[in-house]
Amino acid sequence: MVLQYKLKSESRWKKYPGKSKLKFSVSRYDFRLLNEAKTKVLVPKGSYEKVMKRFRAIEFWKHRG
């Protein structure tokens, strides 16, 4: 899965480098989650907490059983 981010005032999505590399706090950004091939949006634009909650749920079910 690919996590992307952008400032709320911008229009271009960028690959997420990690929380420590962001210039501002995560509350000033929008996030989204895509599949590995970047063909499907798994989580449309949302907050960091919302997107990461869904990311963890997907990982849990992927590795279960």
mmCIF file of the C-alpha atoms, coordinates in Angstrom:
data_MODEL
# 
_entry.id   MODEL 
# 
loop_
_atom_site.group_PDB 
_atom_site.id 
_atom_site.type_symbol 
_atom_site.label_atom_id 
_atom_site.label_alt_id 
_atom_site.label_comp_id 
_atom_site.label_asym_id 
_atom_site.label_entity_id 
_atom_site.label_seq_id 
_atom_site.pdbx_PDB_ins_code 
_atom_site.Cartn_x 
_atom_site.Cartn_y 
_atom_site.Cartn_z 
_atom_site.occupancy 
_atom_site.B_iso_or_equiv 
_atom_site.pdbx_formal_charge 
_atom_site.auth_seq_id 
_atom_site.auth_comp_id 
_atom_site.auth_asym_id 
_atom_site.auth_atom_id 
_atom_site.pdbx_PDB_model_num 
ATOM 1  C CA . MET A 1 1  ? 0.000   0.000   0.000  1.00 0.00 ? 1  MET A CA 1 
ATOM 2  C CA . VAL A 1 2  ? 1.086   3.543   -0.711 1.00 0.00 ? 2  VAL A CA 1 
ATOM 3  C CA . LEU A 1 3  ? 0.411   6.430   1.653  1.00 0.00 ? 3  LEU A CA 1 
ATOM 4  C CA . GLN A 1 4  ? 0.258   9.861   0.051  1.00 0.00 ? 4  GLN A CA 1 
ATOM 5  C CA . TYR A 1 5  ? -0.096  13.328  1.554  1.00 0.00 ? 5  TYR A CA 1 
ATOM 6  C CA . LYS A 1 6  ? -0.585  16.963  0.581  1.00 0.00 ? 6  LYS A CA 1 
ATOM 7  C CA . LEU A 1 7  ? -1.079  20.278  2.343  1.00 0.00 ? 7  LEU A CA 1 
ATOM 8  C CA . LYS A 1 8  ? -4.776  21.108  2.523  1.00 0.00 ? 8  LYS A CA 1 
ATOM 9  C CA . SER A 1 9  ? -4.165  24.172  0.320  1.00 0.00 ? 9  SER A CA 1 
ATOM 10 C CA . GLU A 1 10 ? -2.272  22.233  -2.390 1.00 0.00 ? 10 GLU A CA 1 
ATOM 11 C CA . SER A 1 11 ? -3.660  20.014  -5.145 1.00 0.00 ? 11 SER A CA 1 
ATOM 12 C CA . ARG A 1 12 ? -0.743  17.638  -5.888 1.00 0.00 ? 12 ARG A CA 1 
ATOM 13 C CA . TRP A 1 13 ? -0.348  14.408  -3.891 1.00 0.00 ? 13 TRP A CA 1 
ATOM 14 C CA . LYS A 1 14 ? 3.175   13.340  -2.827 1.00 0.00 ? 14 LYS A CA 1 
ATOM 15 C CA . LYS A 1 15 ? 4.590   10.103  -1.453 1.00 0.00 ? 15 LYS A CA 1 
ATOM 16 C CA . TYR A 1 16 ? 4.591   10.168  2.354  1.00 0.00 ? 16 TYR A CA 1 
ATOM 17 C CA . PRO A 1 17 ? 8.200   10.389  3.654  1.00 0.00 ? 17 PRO A CA 1 
ATOM 18 C CA . GLY A 1 18 ? 7.423   9.768   7.323  1.00 0.00 ? 18 GLY A CA 1 
ATOM 19 C CA . LYS A 1 19 ? 6.083   11.861  10.176 1.00 0.00 ? 19 LYS A CA 1 
ATOM 20 C CA . SER A 1 20 ? 9.499   13.199  11.211 1.00 0.00 ? 20 SER A CA 1 
ATOM 21 C CA . LYS A 1 21 ? 10.214  14.626  7.727  1.00 0.00 ? 21 LYS A CA 1 
ATOM 22 C CA . LEU A 1 22 ? 7.039   16.755  7.500  1.00 0.00 ? 22 LEU A CA 1 
ATOM 23 C CA . LYS A 1 23 ? 7.429   20.544  7.827  1.00 0.00 ? 23 LYS A CA 1 
ATOM 24 C CA . PHE A 1 24 ? 4.170   21.006  9.758  1.00 0.00 ? 24 PHE A CA 1 
ATOM 25 C CA . SER A 1 25 ? 2.019   18.879  12.069 1.00 0.00 ? 25 SER A CA 1 
ATOM 26 C CA . VAL A 1 26 ? -0.073  16.124  10.508 1.00 0.00 ? 26 VAL A CA 1 
ATOM 27 C CA . SER A 1 27 ? -3.272  18.095  11.174 1.00 0.00 ? 27 SER A CA 1 
ATOM 28 C CA . ARG A 1 28 ? -2.350  20.544  8.367  1.00 0.00 ? 28 ARG A CA 1 
ATOM 29 C CA . TYR A 1 29 ? -2.196  17.761  5.761  1.00 0.00 ? 29 TYR A CA 1 
ATOM 30 C CA . ASP A 1 30 ? -4.661  15.508  3.941  1.00 0.00 ? 30 ASP A CA 1 
ATOM 31 C CA . PHE A 1 31 ? -3.774  11.844  3.507  1.00 0.00 ? 31 PHE A CA 1 
ATOM 32 C CA . ARG A 1 32 ? -4.958  9.023   1.278  1.00 0.00 ? 32 ARG A CA 1 
ATOM 33 C CA . LEU A 1 33 ? -4.151  5.341   0.844  1.00 0.00 ? 33 LEU A CA 1 
ATOM 34 C CA . LEU A 1 34 ? -3.692  3.576   -2.500 1.00 0.00 ? 34 LEU A CA 1 
ATOM 35 C CA . ASN A 1 35 ? -2.956  0.003   -3.483 1.00 0.00 ? 35 ASN A CA 1 
ATOM 36 C CA . GLU A 1 36 ? 0.629   -0.864  -4.432 1.00 0.00 ? 36 GLU A CA 1 
ATOM 37 C CA . ALA A 1 37 ? 0.026   -0.364  -8.174 1.00 0.00 ? 37 ALA A CA 1 
ATOM 38 C CA . LYS A 1 38 ? -1.623  3.017   -7.475 1.00 0.00 ? 38 LYS A CA 1 
ATOM 39 C CA . THR A 1 39 ? -4.694  1.990   -9.467 1.00 0.00 ? 39 THR A CA 1 
ATOM 40 C CA . LYS A 1 40 ? -7.232  1.975   -6.607 1.00 0.00 ? 40 LYS A CA 1 
ATOM 41 C CA . VAL A 1 41 ? -7.859  4.496   -3.865 1.00 0.00 ? 41 VAL A CA 1 
ATOM 42 C CA . LEU A 1 42 ? -8.403  2.431   -0.701 1.00 0.00 ? 42 LEU A CA 1 
ATOM 43 C CA . VAL A 1 43 ? -9.062  5.439   1.547  1.00 0.00 ? 43 VAL A CA 1 
ATOM 44 C CA . PRO A 1 44 ? -10.005 8.759   -0.068 1.00 0.00 ? 44 PRO A CA 1 
ATOM 45 C CA . LYS A 1 45 ? -8.858  12.058  1.415  1.00 0.00 ? 45 LYS A CA 1 
ATOM 46 C CA . GLY A 1 46 ? -8.937  12.053  5.208  1.00 0.00 ? 46 GLY A CA 1 
ATOM 47 C CA . SER A 1 47 ? -7.077  12.783  8.417  1.00 0.00 ? 47 SER A CA 1 
ATOM 48 C CA . TYR A 1 48 ? -3.890  10.942  9.394  1.00 0.00 ? 48 TYR A CA 1 
ATOM 49 C CA . GLU A 1 49 ? -5.682  9.066   12.191 1.00 0.00 ? 49 GLU A CA 1 
ATOM 50 C CA . LYS A 1 50 ? -8.533  7.917   9.939  1.00 0.00 ? 50 LYS A CA 1 
ATOM 51 C CA . VAL A 1 51 ? -6.209  6.723   7.165  1.00 0.00 ? 51 VAL A CA 1 
ATOM 52 C CA . MET A 1 52 ? -3.813  4.932   9.539  1.00 0.00 ? 52 MET A CA 1 
ATOM 53 C CA . LYS A 1 53 ? -6.720  3.198   11.313 1.00 0.00 ? 53 LYS A CA 1 
ATOM 54 C CA . ARG A 1 54 ? -7.849  1.766   7.967  1.00 0.00 ? 54 ARG A CA 1 
ATOM 55 C CA . PHE A 1 55 ? -4.238  0.889   7.018  1.00 0.00 ? 55 PHE A CA 1 
ATOM 56 C CA . ARG A 1 56 ? -3.833  -1.137  10.225 1.00 0.00 ? 56 ARG A CA 1 
ATOM 57 C CA . ALA A 1 57 ? -7.173  -2.897  9.664  1.00 0.00 ? 57 ALA A CA 1 
ATOM 58 C CA . ILE A 1 58 ? -6.171  -3.905  6.130  1.00 0.00 ? 58 ILE A CA 1 
ATOM 59 C CA . GLU A 1 59 ? -2.770  -5.176  7.348  1.00 0.00 ? 59 GLU A CA 1 
ATOM 60 C CA . PHE A 1 60 ? -4.448  -7.169  10.136 1.00 0.00 ? 60 PHE A CA 1 
ATOM 61 C CA . TRP A 1 61 ? -6.797  -8.969  7.750  1.00 0.00 ? 61 TRP A CA 1 
ATOM 62 C CA . LYS A 1 62 ? -4.062  -9.483  5.154  1.00 0.00 ? 62 LYS A CA 1 
ATOM 63 C CA . HIS A 1 63 ? -1.793  -11.337 7.619  1.00 0.00 ? 63 HIS A CA 1 
ATOM 64 C CA . ARG A 1 64 ? -4.534  -13.156 9.521  1.00 0.00 ? 64 ARG A CA 1 
ATOM 65 C CA . GLY A 1 65 ? -4.633  -16.921 9.052  1.00 0.00 ? 65 GLY A CA 1 
# 
